[in-house]
Amino acid sequence: MRRTFTLALTVLALLAPAGAAQDKQPGASHKTEKDVPYRTGGGLTDAMRERCKLDVHYPVGATGAPVVVWFHGGGLVAGSKAVPAALANKGFVVVAANYRLAPKAKSPEYVEDAAAAVAWAFDNAETYGGSRKLVFVSGHSAGGYLTSMVGLDKRWLKAHKIDADDIAGLVPFSGQSVTHFTVRAERGIEKTRPVIDDMAPLYHVRKDAPPVLLLSGDRNKEMTGRYEETAYFWRMLKEVGHKDVELLELQGYDHGGMAEPGFPLLVRFVRDRAKAAAAK
């Protein structure tokens, strides 16, 4: 399904009945652990030791809570981990991860780090009151690109003995679906020349991928071509037979601003999936 929301206020109004009462879990307190390394052992580079860390925000005393892995944006060249305020104190285990950045890192190291962080979330979910069966992956911009790559190209999680199909859902916020422009720049390809190869989420569309909610800003305010490539991503997932993919365009919002109305949609997506899983 492809839908357009004309105002963030419309989004928030739609979500209020489902989410307001659950925003702060009754009697639940939350804690945050910072700078937890998700790559350990020998052979680590200085960049790995510096960047391969995450923050974990979790509900104290919970069991079986949904886990949301969140990747920041920044074009694969900037940005830093932070637990989004819109995801805090919701009864979720939120894992906000850093990853190595260009120019110190080169493709595919960004994706390798993202996969390592997601694998850490699977391996440690229960320690923080979460469920391995309810691990969701999301991120904005470059983080959205990493979300899609880890969820669709199964080789990255396979390296950690995890099946990408075990991800409960993917929610990329305005992420590139073609090969990321920073990856193209590493190859000497100009930013305006799109490429779809094995470093593009579009290259890996498959019908058995996890459920996908694609979020984009207004096509007239987004980064050039971002809505259109996201729409093509949606279309090709449908074309290969994926039964659980939706595209939402948040009209009136640019690339950075679309995250604000996007978070309530992510929260609802996670809660709906968790509720459905509990009912099985």
C-alpha positions in Angstrom: 0.0 0.0 0.0 1.2 3.5 -0.8 -0.3 6.4 1.1 0.3 10.1 1.6 -0.1 12.0 4.8 -0.7 15.7 4.2 0.2 16.9 7.7 2.2 15.5 10.6 -0.8 16.6 12.8 -2.9 14.1 10.9 -0.4 11.4 11.6 -0.3 12.3 15.3 -4.1 12.4 15.6 -4.4 9.0 14.0 -1.9 7.5 16.4 -3.1 9.2 19.6 -5.7 6.6 20.5 -3.4 3.7 20.0 -0.3 5.2 21.5 -1.0 7.9 24.0 -2.1 5.5 26.8 1.0 3.3 26.2 3.6 6.0 25.8 4.9 5.6 29.3 4.5 2.1 30.5 2.6 2.0 33.8 5.0 1.4 36.7 7.9 0.9 34.4 11.2 2.6 34.8 13.9 2.8 32.1 17.6 2.8 32.3 20.3 3.6 29.7 23.7 2.0 29.4 26.1 4.0 27.2 29.1 3.1 25.1 28.7 -0.6 25.1 31.1 -2.2 22.6 29.5 -4.5 20.0 32.7 -5.6 18.5 35.1 -7.4 20.8 38.2 -9.6 20.7 41.4 -9.3 18.9 42.1 -7.7 15.6 40.1 -4.5 16.2 41.3 -1.3 14.5 41.4 2.0 16.3 38.4 3.1 14.2 36.5 0.0 15.4 37.3 0.6 19.0 36.3 4.2 18.7 33.1 3.9 16.7 31.7 0.4 17.2 29.8 1.2 20.4 26.1 1.5 21.2 23.7 2.8 23.8 21.0 0.6 25.3 17.8 2.1 26.7 15.6 -0.6 28.3 12.6 -1.0 30.6 13.7 -2.3 34.0 12.2 -5.7 34.9 10.6 -6.3 31.5 10.5 -9.6 29.7 9.8 -10.1 26.0 9.8 -6.4 25.1 10.3 -5.3 21.5 13.8 -4.3 20.5 14.4 -1.4 18.1 17.9 -1.0 16.7 18.3 2.6 15.5 21.0 3.9 13.1 21.7 7.6 12.9 22.0 9.5 9.6 24.8 11.7 8.2 25.6 10.4 4.7 28.0 7.7 6.0 30.5 10.5 6.8 29.1 12.1 10.0 26.6 11.6 12.8 26.6 10.0 16.2 24.4 7.6 18.2 21.6 8.8 20.3 18.4 7.2 21.6 15.7 9.2 20.0 13.5 10.9 22.5 10.4 9.7 20.6 11.4 6.1 21.3 12.4 6.5 25.0 10.2 5.3 27.8 7.9 3.3 25.5 8.6 -0.1 27.0 11.0 -0.9 24.1 14.6 -1.9 24.3 16.2 0.7 22.1 19.7 0.1 20.8 21.3 3.2 19.2 24.5 2.3 17.4 27.5 4.1 16.0 29.3 2.7 13.0 32.5 3.6 11.2 32.4 6.6 8.9 34.1 7.7 5.7 36.8 8.6 4.9 38.4 6.4 7.7 36.1 3.6 6.6 35.2 2.3 3.1 32.3 0.3 1.8 31.3 -2.3 2.9 32.6 -1.6 6.4 29.5 0.6 7.2 27.2 -2.3 6.5 29.4 -4.8 8.3 29.2 -2.6 11.4 25.5 -2.3 11.1 25.1 -6.1 10.9 27.4 -6.5 13.9 25.2 -4.1 15.9 22.0 -5.9 14.9 23.6 -9.3 15.7 24.5 -7.9 19.1 20.9 -6.9 19.6 19.8 -10.5 18.9 22.4 -12.0 21.1 21.7 -9.7 24.0 18.0 -8.9 23.7 17.0 -11.1 26.7 19.7 -9.6 28.9 17.9 -6.3 28.7 14.3 -7.7 28.9 13.8 -7.9 25.2 12.7 -10.7 22.8 14.9 -12.2 20.0 11.7 -12.7 18.1 10.8 -9.0 18.2 14.0 -7.3 16.9 13.2 -4.4 14.6 15.7 -2.3 12.6 15.3 1.4 11.7 17.3 4.5 11.0 17.2 7.9 9.2 18.9 8.7 5.9 22.2 6.8 5.9 20.8 4.9 8.8 17.8 4.0 6.6 20.2 2.7 3.9 21.9 0.5 6.5 18.6 -0.7 7.7 17.6 -1.9 4.3 21.0 -3.4 3.4 21.1 -5.5 6.6 17.5 -6.6 6.2 17.5 -7.5 2.5 21.1 -8.7 1.8 21.3 -11.8 3.9 25.1 -12.2 3.7 25.8 -9.6 6.3 23.9 -11.1 9.2 24.8 -14.6 8.0 28.4 -13.8 9.0 27.1 -13.6 12.6 25.0 -16.8 12.2 21.8 -14.9 12.1 19.1 -15.2 9.5 17.9 -11.7 8.3 14.4 -13.1 7.9 14.3 -13.3 11.7 14.1 -9.5 11.9 10.6 -8.6 12.9 10.4 -5.5 10.7 12.4 -2.9 8.8 11.5 0.8 8.9 13.9 2.9 6.9 13.4 6.7 7.2 14.2 8.3 3.8 17.1 5.9 3.2 18.7 5.4 -0.2 17.5 2.4 -2.2 20.1 2.7 -4.9 23.8 2.4 -4.1 24.6 5.1 -1.5 26.1 8.3 -2.9 29.1 8.0 -0.5 29.8 4.5 -1.8 29.6 5.8 -5.4 31.9 8.6 -4.5 34.5 6.1 -3.3 34.5 4.6 -6.8 34.7 8.0 -8.5 31.1 8.0 -9.7 29.4 11.4 -9.6 26.5 11.9 -7.2 23.9 12.5 -10.0 24.7 9.1 -11.6 22.5 6.4 -10.0 23.8 2.9 -9.6 22.0 -0.3 -8.6 24.5 -3.0 -7.8 25.1 -5.4 -4.8 25.5 -2.4 -2.5 22.0 -1.2 -3.3 19.0 -2.4 -1.3 17.1 -2.5 -4.6 19.4 -5.2 -5.9 18.3 -7.5 -3.0 14.5 -7.3 -3.2 13.0 -10.6 -2.3 9.5 -11.8 -1.4 10.6 -13.5 1.9 12.2 -10.4 3.4 10.9 -9.1 6.8 7.9 -6.8 6.9 8.9 -3.3 5.5 7.5 0.2 6.3 9.1 2.7 3.9 8.9 6.4 5.0 9.7 9.3 2.8 9.4 13.1 3.1 7.4 15.2 0.6 8.6 14.4 -3.0 8.8 18.2 -3.6 10.9 18.8 -0.5 13.0 15.7 -0.1 16.6 15.2 -1.3 16.6 15.0 -5.1 15.1 11.7 -6.3 14.7 10.3 -2.8 11.0 9.8 -2.8 11.1 8.4 -6.4 13.7 5.8 -5.6 11.8 4.9 -2.4 8.6 4.4 -4.5 10.6 2.3 -6.9 11.9 0.2 -4.0 8.3 -0.3 -2.8 7.2 -1.2 -6.3 9.9 -3.8 -6.9 9.3 -5.4 -3.5 5.7 -5.8 -4.6 6.8 -7.0 -8.0 8.8 -9.9 -6.5 5.8 -11.0 -4.3 6.5 -9.3 -1.0 3.2 -9.3 0.9 3.9 -6.9 3.7 5.4 -3.7 2.5 3.9 -0.2 2.8 5.1 3.2 1.6 4.1 6.5 3.3 4.9 9.9 2.0 4.9 12.6 4.7 3.8 15.7 2.7 5.1 19.0 3.8 8.2 17.6 5.3 11.8 17.7 4.0 14.5 15.1 4.4 15.4 16.1 7.9 12.0 17.1 9.2 10.2 13.9 8.1 11.7 12.1 11.1 9.3 13.9 13.5 6.1 12.5 12.1 7.9 9.3 11.2 8.6 8.2 14.8 4.9 7.8 15.8 4.5 5.6 12.7 7.5 3.5 13.8 6.1 3.2 17.3 2.7 2.0 16.0 4.4 -0.4 13.6 6.4 -2.0 16.4 3.4 -2.2 18.8 1.1 -3.7 16.1 3.7 -6.3 15.2 4.4 -7.2 18.8 0.7 -7.5 19.5 0.1 -9.7 16.5 3.0 -11.9 17.6 1.6 -12.3 21.1 -1.7 -13.3 19.7 -0.3 -16.3 17.8 
